[in-house]
Amino acid sequence: MFEGLIRLRLNLAGGVKMGLLKEVTIEAIKKLPDECSFEDIMYEINFVAQVFDGLKDAQDGKLLTTEELLTRVEQWVK
């Protein structure tokens, strides 16, 4: 699965490669046990989508420093 995610990361600059996104998602689902539930499958699809979104955000420069993250967490705790 991670090989596909690395290729996905490398292809973000050239636009979304839906075939690659589909391939990574299918690869993740295939690695689930045969007895998996519908929820397990949906979890994998959601995980791949979140990784893709995070990689796109990073590519677009939408990043937080550790300090910024800690400040946000402190605000949530209040």
ABEGO torsion letter per residue (X at the ends): XAAAAAAAAAAAAAEBBAAAAAAAAAAAAAABBAABBAAAAAAAAAAAAAAAAAAAAAAAGBBBBAAAAAAAAAAAAX
